[in-house]
Amino acid sequence: QVQLLESGGGVVQTGASLRLSCSHSGRTFSTATMGWFRRAPGEERKFVATIAFWDNITKYGDSVKGRFTISRDNFKSMLYLQMNDLKPGDTAVYYCAATQRFAEPVVSPQQYEVWGQGTQVTVSS
């Protein structure tokens, strides 16, 4: 059973940067399309970014375009989310997710089979 573990969250001020990491425990990371999602208090889970395993094509949510960058290291089975110019609206629990069913970028959370426990990101004004 694949397990995902996020790390790198914390409390930062507006304009700061953070890099989230997600470790993948299985041998199938290189064939998994990966995604980042977030859930703010009282809100539904929202798409942040995704990276396809086949060609590393990425997609981003509108609110993070130009500020966040998703990347992966298949040798280390690691997924990353570099977050720059953080804003209070980015405050949320961030989750990484994996799917073996799609080779292209996947933005719908329902398409992912495996989820991490999440890491809290808090941006103060």
PyMOL commands that place a pseudoatom at each C-alpha (Angstrom):
pseudoatom trace, name=CA, resn=GLN, resi=1, chain=A, elem=C, hetatm=0, pos=[0.000, 0.000, 0.000]
pseudoatom trace, name=CA, resn=VAL, resi=2, chain=A, elem=C, hetatm=0, pos=[1.479, 3.312, -1.105]
pseudoatom trace, name=CA, resn=GLN, resi=3, chain=A, elem=C, hetatm=0, pos=[1.763, 5.978, 1.558]
pseudoatom trace, name=CA, resn=LEU, resi=4, chain=A, elem=C, hetatm=0, pos=[2.314, 9.680, 1.051]
pseudoatom trace, name=CA, resn=LEU, resi=5, chain=A, elem=C, hetatm=0, pos=[3.831, 11.932, 3.677]
pseudoatom trace, name=CA, resn=GLU, resi=6, chain=A, elem=C, hetatm=0, pos=[3.879, 15.703, 3.411]
pseudoatom trace, name=CA, resn=SER, resi=7, chain=A, elem=C, hetatm=0, pos=[6.317, 17.979, 5.193]
pseudoatom trace, name=CA, resn=GLY, resi=8, chain=A, elem=C, hetatm=0, pos=[7.549, 21.548, 5.088]
pseudoatom trace, name=CA, resn=GLY, resi=9, chain=A, elem=C, hetatm=0, pos=[4.531, 23.434, 6.328]
pseudoatom trace, name=CA, resn=GLY, resi=10, chain=A, elem=C, hetatm=0, pos=[4.760, 26.204, 8.876]
pseudoatom trace, name=CA, resn=VAL, resi=11, chain=A, elem=C, hetatm=0, pos=[3.833, 29.721, 9.891]
pseudoatom trace, name=CA, resn=VAL, resi=12, chain=A, elem=C, hetatm=0, pos=[5.222, 32.506, 7.720]
pseudoatom trace, name=CA, resn=GLN, resi=13, chain=A, elem=C, hetatm=0, pos=[4.535, 36.146, 6.988]
pseudoatom trace, name=CA, resn=THR, resi=14, chain=A, elem=C, hetatm=0, pos=[3.014, 37.571, 3.839]
pseudoatom trace, name=CA, resn=GLY, resi=15, chain=A, elem=C, hetatm=0, pos=[5.503, 37.532, 0.994]
pseudoatom trace, name=CA, resn=ALA, resi=16, chain=A, elem=C, hetatm=0, pos=[7.566, 34.678, 2.363]
pseudoatom trace, name=CA, resn=SER, resi=17, chain=A, elem=C, hetatm=0, pos=[8.370, 31.384, 0.652]
pseudoatom trace, name=CA, resn=LEU, resi=18, chain=A, elem=C, hetatm=0, pos=[7.981, 27.760, 1.663]
pseudoatom trace, name=CA, resn=ARG, resi=19, chain=A, elem=C, hetatm=0, pos=[8.762, 24.475, -0.030]
pseudoatom trace, name=CA, resn=LEU, resi=20, chain=A, elem=C, hetatm=0, pos=[6.500, 21.556, 0.667]
pseudoatom trace, name=CA, resn=SER, resi=21, chain=A, elem=C, hetatm=0, pos=[7.715, 18.011, 0.159]
pseudoatom trace, name=CA, resn=CYS, resi=22, chain=A, elem=C, hetatm=0, pos=[5.815, 14.779, -0.295]
pseudoatom trace, name=CA, resn=SER, resi=23, chain=A, elem=C, hetatm=0, pos=[7.489, 11.393, -0.011]
pseudoatom trace, name=CA, resn=HIS, resi=24, chain=A, elem=C, hetatm=0, pos=[6.032, 8.400, -1.867]
pseudoatom trace, name=CA, resn=SER, resi=25, chain=A, elem=C, hetatm=0, pos=[6.664, 5.048, -0.206]
pseudoatom trace, name=CA, resn=GLY, resi=26, chain=A, elem=C, hetatm=0, pos=[6.062, 2.716, -3.139]
pseudoatom trace, name=CA, resn=ARG, resi=27, chain=A, elem=C, hetatm=0, pos=[7.950, 1.685, -6.255]
pseudoatom trace, name=CA, resn=THR, resi=28, chain=A, elem=C, hetatm=0, pos=[5.396, 3.242, -8.581]
pseudoatom trace, name=CA, resn=PHE, resi=29, chain=A, elem=C, hetatm=0, pos=[6.197, 6.922, -8.119]
pseudoatom trace, name=CA, resn=SER, resi=30, chain=A, elem=C, hetatm=0, pos=[7.724, 7.302, -11.579]
pseudoatom trace, name=CA, resn=THR, resi=31, chain=A, elem=C, hetatm=0, pos=[4.422, 6.171, -13.144]
pseudoatom trace, name=CA, resn=ALA, resi=32, chain=A, elem=C, hetatm=0, pos=[2.151, 8.196, -10.861]
pseudoatom trace, name=CA, resn=THR, resi=33, chain=A, elem=C, hetatm=0, pos=[0.625, 11.503, -11.806]
pseudoatom trace, name=CA, resn=MET, resi=34, chain=A, elem=C, hetatm=0, pos=[0.843, 13.650, -8.706]
pseudoatom trace, name=CA, resn=GLY, resi=35, chain=A, elem=C, hetatm=0, pos=[-1.096, 16.584, -7.368]
pseudoatom trace, name=CA, resn=TRP, resi=36, chain=A, elem=C, hetatm=0, pos=[-1.259, 19.148, -4.595]
pseudoatom trace, name=CA, resn=PHE, resi=37, chain=A, elem=C, hetatm=0, pos=[-4.550, 20.253, -3.086]
pseudoatom trace, name=CA, resn=ARG, resi=38, chain=A, elem=C, hetatm=0, pos=[-5.446, 22.452, -0.165]
pseudoatom trace, name=CA, resn=ARG, resi=39, chain=A, elem=C, hetatm=0, pos=[-8.316, 22.917, 2.242]
pseudoatom trace, name=CA, resn=ALA, resi=40, chain=A, elem=C, hetatm=0, pos=[-8.851, 26.145, 4.111]
pseudoatom trace, name=CA, resn=PRO, resi=41, chain=A, elem=C, hetatm=0, pos=[-11.016, 26.244, 7.254]
pseudoatom trace, name=CA, resn=GLY, resi=42, chain=A, elem=C, hetatm=0, pos=[-14.676, 25.983, 6.337]
pseudoatom trace, name=CA, resn=GLU, resi=43, chain=A, elem=C, hetatm=0, pos=[-13.967, 25.420, 2.668]
pseudoatom trace, name=CA, resn=GLU, resi=44, chain=A, elem=C, hetatm=0, pos=[-13.854, 22.478, 0.319]
pseudoatom trace, name=CA, resn=ARG, resi=45, chain=A, elem=C, hetatm=0, pos=[-10.641, 20.920, -0.892]
pseudoatom trace, name=CA, resn=LYS, resi=46, chain=A, elem=C, hetatm=0, pos=[-9.264, 22.850, -3.872]
pseudoatom trace, name=CA, resn=PHE, resi=47, chain=A, elem=C, hetatm=0, pos=[-6.850, 22.038, -6.638]
pseudoatom trace, name=CA, resn=VAL, resi=48, chain=A, elem=C, hetatm=0, pos=[-3.428, 23.671, -6.424]
pseudoatom trace, name=CA, resn=ALA, resi=49, chain=A, elem=C, hetatm=0, pos=[-1.122, 21.961, -8.917]
pseudoatom trace, name=CA, resn=THR, resi=50, chain=A, elem=C, hetatm=0, pos=[-0.515, 18.711, -10.749]
pseudoatom trace, name=CA, resn=ILE, resi=51, chain=A, elem=C, hetatm=0, pos=[2.350, 17.134, -12.644]
pseudoatom trace, name=CA, resn=ALA, resi=52, chain=A, elem=C, hetatm=0, pos=[1.929, 14.270, -15.087]
pseudoatom trace, name=CA, resn=PHE, resi=53, chain=A, elem=C, hetatm=0, pos=[4.292, 11.330, -14.894]
pseudoatom trace, name=CA, resn=TRP, resi=54, chain=A, elem=C, hetatm=0, pos=[4.489, 10.800, -18.657]
pseudoatom trace, name=CA, resn=ASP, resi=55, chain=A, elem=C, hetatm=0, pos=[5.907, 14.133, -19.770]
pseudoatom trace, name=CA, resn=ASN, resi=56, chain=A, elem=C, hetatm=0, pos=[6.045, 16.248, -16.596]
pseudoatom trace, name=CA, resn=ILE, resi=57, chain=A, elem=C, hetatm=0, pos=[3.409, 18.612, -17.955]
pseudoatom trace, name=CA, resn=THR, resi=58, chain=A, elem=C, hetatm=0, pos=[2.047, 20.785, -15.154]
pseudoatom trace, name=CA, resn=LYS, resi=59, chain=A, elem=C, hetatm=0, pos=[-1.179, 22.624, -14.435]
pseudoatom trace, name=CA, resn=TYR, resi=60, chain=A, elem=C, hetatm=0, pos=[-1.946, 25.162, -11.722]
pseudoatom trace, name=CA, resn=GLY, resi=61, chain=A, elem=C, hetatm=0, pos=[-4.950, 26.622, -10.023]
pseudoatom trace, name=CA, resn=ASP, resi=62, chain=A, elem=C, hetatm=0, pos=[-5.640, 30.206, -11.039]
pseudoatom trace, name=CA, resn=SER, resi=63, chain=A, elem=C, hetatm=0, pos=[-4.930, 31.600, -7.585]
pseudoatom trace, name=CA, resn=VAL, resi=64, chain=A, elem=C, hetatm=0, pos=[-1.372, 30.209, -7.481]
pseudoatom trace, name=CA, resn=LYS, resi=65, chain=A, elem=C, hetatm=0, pos=[-0.216, 30.620, -11.086]
pseudoatom trace, name=CA, resn=GLY, resi=66, chain=A, elem=C, hetatm=0, pos=[3.074, 32.450, -11.262]
pseudoatom trace, name=CA, resn=ARG, resi=67, chain=A, elem=C, hetatm=0, pos=[3.763, 31.982, -7.535]
pseudoatom trace, name=CA, resn=PHE, resi=68, chain=A, elem=C, hetatm=0, pos=[3.824, 28.207, -6.991]
pseudoatom trace, name=CA, resn=THR, resi=69, chain=A, elem=C, hetatm=0, pos=[5.884, 25.592, -8.811]
pseudoatom trace, name=CA, resn=ILE, resi=70, chain=A, elem=C, hetatm=0, pos=[5.315, 21.846, -8.683]
pseudoatom trace, name=CA, resn=SER, resi=71, chain=A, elem=C, hetatm=0, pos=[8.190, 19.494, -9.398]
pseudoatom trace, name=CA, resn=ARG, resi=72, chain=A, elem=C, hetatm=0, pos=[9.179, 15.887, -8.881]
pseudoatom trace, name=CA, resn=ASP, resi=73, chain=A, elem=C, hetatm=0, pos=[12.318, 13.811, -8.393]
pseudoatom trace, name=CA, resn=ASN, resi=74, chain=A, elem=C, hetatm=0, pos=[11.666, 10.280, -9.619]
pseudoatom trace, name=CA, resn=PHE, resi=75, chain=A, elem=C, hetatm=0, pos=[14.981, 8.999, -8.272]
pseudoatom trace, name=CA, resn=LYS, resi=76, chain=A, elem=C, hetatm=0, pos=[14.054, 10.070, -4.752]
pseudoatom trace, name=CA, resn=SER, resi=77, chain=A, elem=C, hetatm=0, pos=[10.303, 9.407, -5.125]
pseudoatom trace, name=CA, resn=MET, resi=78, chain=A, elem=C, hetatm=0, pos=[9.646, 12.955, -3.984]
pseudoatom trace, name=CA, resn=LEU, resi=79, chain=A, elem=C, hetatm=0, pos=[7.123, 15.581, -4.976]
pseudoatom trace, name=CA, resn=TYR, resi=80, chain=A, elem=C, hetatm=0, pos=[7.656, 19.260, -4.221]
pseudoatom trace, name=CA, resn=LEU, resi=81, chain=A, elem=C, hetatm=0, pos=[5.677, 22.468, -4.154]
pseudoatom trace, name=CA, resn=GLN, resi=82, chain=A, elem=C, hetatm=0, pos=[7.703, 25.663, -4.121]
pseudoatom trace, name=CA, resn=MET, resi=83, chain=A, elem=C, hetatm=0, pos=[5.484, 28.461, -2.858]
pseudoatom trace, name=CA, resn=ASN, resi=84, chain=A, elem=C, hetatm=0, pos=[6.618, 32.041, -3.292]
pseudoatom trace, name=CA, resn=ASP, resi=85, chain=A, elem=C, hetatm=0, pos=[5.020, 35.365, -2.419]
pseudoatom trace, name=CA, resn=LEU, resi=86, chain=A, elem=C, hetatm=0, pos=[2.670, 33.706, 0.021]
pseudoatom trace, name=CA, resn=LYS, resi=87, chain=A, elem=C, hetatm=0, pos=[-0.547, 35.474, 0.932]
pseudoatom trace, name=CA, resn=PRO, resi=88, chain=A, elem=C, hetatm=0, pos=[-2.979, 35.039, 3.828]
pseudoatom trace, name=CA, resn=GLY, resi=89, chain=A, elem=C, hetatm=0, pos=[-5.387, 33.436, 1.361]
pseudoatom trace, name=CA, resn=ASP, resi=90, chain=A, elem=C, hetatm=0, pos=[-2.898, 30.583, 0.941]
pseudoatom trace, name=CA, resn=THR, resi=91, chain=A, elem=C, hetatm=0, pos=[-3.486, 29.519, 4.534]
pseudoatom trace, name=CA, resn=ALA, resi=92, chain=A, elem=C, hetatm=0, pos=[-4.710, 25.929, 4.432]
pseudoatom trace, name=CA, resn=VAL, resi=93, chain=A, elem=C, hetatm=0, pos=[-3.825, 22.320, 5.003]
pseudoatom trace, name=CA, resn=TYR, resi=94, chain=A, elem=C, hetatm=0, pos=[-1.935, 21.132, 1.944]
pseudoatom trace, name=CA, resn=TYR, resi=95, chain=A, elem=C, hetatm=0, pos=[-2.278, 17.567, 0.705]
pseudoatom trace, name=CA, resn=CYS, resi=96, chain=A, elem=C, hetatm=0, pos=[-0.390, 15.618, -1.895]
pseudoatom trace, name=CA, resn=ALA, resi=97, chain=A, elem=C, hetatm=0, pos=[-2.131, 12.930, -3.913]
pseudoatom trace, name=CA, resn=ALA, resi=98, chain=A, elem=C, hetatm=0, pos=[-1.215, 10.209, -6.385]
pseudoatom trace, name=CA, resn=THR, resi=99, chain=A, elem=C, hetatm=0, pos=[-2.973, 8.442, -9.224]
pseudoatom trace, name=CA, resn=GLN, resi=100, chain=A, elem=C, hetatm=0, pos=[-1.812, 5.510, -11.350]
pseudoatom trace, name=CA, resn=ARG, resi=101, chain=A, elem=C, hetatm=0, pos=[-4.795, 5.772, -13.697]
pseudoatom trace, name=CA, resn=PHE, resi=102, chain=A, elem=C, hetatm=0, pos=[-3.896, 8.853, -15.715]
pseudoatom trace, name=CA, resn=ALA, resi=103, chain=A, elem=C, hetatm=0, pos=[-0.810, 9.821, -17.693]
pseudoatom trace, name=CA, resn=GLU, resi=104, chain=A, elem=C, hetatm=0, pos=[-1.917, 13.440, -18.120]
pseudoatom trace, name=CA, resn=PRO, resi=105, chain=A, elem=C, hetatm=0, pos=[-2.261, 16.194, -15.501]
pseudoatom trace, name=CA, resn=VAL, resi=106, chain=A, elem=C, hetatm=0, pos=[-5.276, 15.621, -13.254]
pseudoatom trace, name=CA, resn=VAL, resi=107, chain=A, elem=C, hetatm=0, pos=[-7.101, 18.484, -11.549]
pseudoatom trace, name=CA, resn=SER, resi=108, chain=A, elem=C, hetatm=0, pos=[-10.075, 16.643, -10.041]
pseudoatom trace, name=CA, resn=PRO, resi=109, chain=A, elem=C, hetatm=0, pos=[-9.510, 15.274, -6.530]
pseudoatom trace, name=CA, resn=GLN, resi=110, chain=A, elem=C, hetatm=0, pos=[-11.915, 12.409, -7.272]
pseudoatom trace, name=CA, resn=GLN, resi=111, chain=A, elem=C, hetatm=0, pos=[-9.392, 10.995, -9.776]
pseudoatom trace, name=CA, resn=TYR, resi=112, chain=A, elem=C, hetatm=0, pos=[-6.700, 10.401, -7.160]
pseudoatom trace, name=CA, resn=GLU, resi=113, chain=A, elem=C, hetatm=0, pos=[-6.436, 7.116, -5.286]
pseudoatom trace, name=CA, resn=VAL, resi=114, chain=A, elem=C, hetatm=0, pos=[-3.914, 7.898, -2.561]
pseudoatom trace, name=CA, resn=TRP, resi=115, chain=A, elem=C, hetatm=0, pos=[-3.688, 10.905, -0.238]
pseudoatom trace, name=CA, resn=GLY, resi=116, chain=A, elem=C, hetatm=0, pos=[-1.311, 12.121, 2.398]
pseudoatom trace, name=CA, resn=GLN, resi=117, chain=A, elem=C, hetatm=0, pos=[-2.295, 13.352, 5.845]
pseudoatom trace, name=CA, resn=GLY, resi=118, chain=A, elem=C, hetatm=0, pos=[-1.591, 16.983, 5.034]
pseudoatom trace, name=CA, resn=THR, resi=119, chain=A, elem=C, hetatm=0, pos=[0.679, 19.724, 6.283]
pseudoatom trace, name=CA, resn=GLN, resi=120, chain=A, elem=C, hetatm=0, pos=[-0.499, 23.059, 7.661]
pseudoatom trace, name=CA, resn=VAL, resi=121, chain=A, elem=C, hetatm=0, pos=[0.570, 26.301, 6.031]
pseudoatom trace, name=CA, resn=THR, resi=122, chain=A, elem=C, hetatm=0, pos=[-0.332, 29.512, 7.822]
pseudoatom trace, name=CA, resn=VAL, resi=123, chain=A, elem=C, hetatm=0, pos=[0.419, 32.910, 6.312]
pseudoatom trace, name=CA, resn=SER, resi=124, chain=A, elem=C, hetatm=0, pos=[0.064, 35.886, 8.620]
pseudoatom trace, name=CA, resn=SER, resi=125, chain=A, elem=C, hetatm=0, pos=[-0.554, 39.417, 7.421]
for i in range(1, 125): cmd.bond("trace and resi %d" % i, "trace and resi %d" % (i + 1))
show_as sticks, trace
zoom trace
